[in-house]
Amino acid sequence: METVHQLGTLFLDAVPTVLIVLLFYFFLRWSFFGPIQKAMAERSARIDGARAEAASVEAEARKELDAYNEALRRARSDIYAEQEAARQEALGNRAKLLKTMHTRAQEEVSAAKHRIAEELADASASIESDTRVLAAEIARTLLEGPSPQRGGKIQ
């Protein structure tokens, strides 16, 4: 019984200490741990907000990069199309020029053939007229006999 009495006394002596510890706990909770938990919650909320904002900015940047790459691809495609059109135009102009030069060369060849044919006809006519004159001269020479100028010999 005495043990119970000592326990009771010990308990009664410990009550003020327990009350002080409880009061100190509530005081620390109110003045120290509460603001720290509030600050930690705000910090966590800011971190989560910053992460969400960073993800949003990253998604927007990715979207802008995709749009830029698409615009760049379209611009390259347009440039290649323009280059191909210019190349086709140059090839067409070259073909026209070659055709014109070929036609001009054919015309010059035709004109040269015509001139040669005319010269041939003139030469044939000249030879024919010269042939008649020479034939007449040969015939006259043969009919007249040996000429005294040549010494009577036909050479």
Protein Blocks (a to p, Z undefined) as FASTA:
>chain_A
ZZmmmmmmmmmmmmmmmmmmmmmmmmmmmmmmmmmmmmmmmmmmmmmmmmmmmmmmmmmm
mmmmmmmmmmmmmmmmmmmmmmmmmmmmmmmmmmmmmmmmmmmmmmmmmmmmmmmmmmmm
mmmmmmmmmmmmmmmmmmmmmmnopcfkloopaZZ
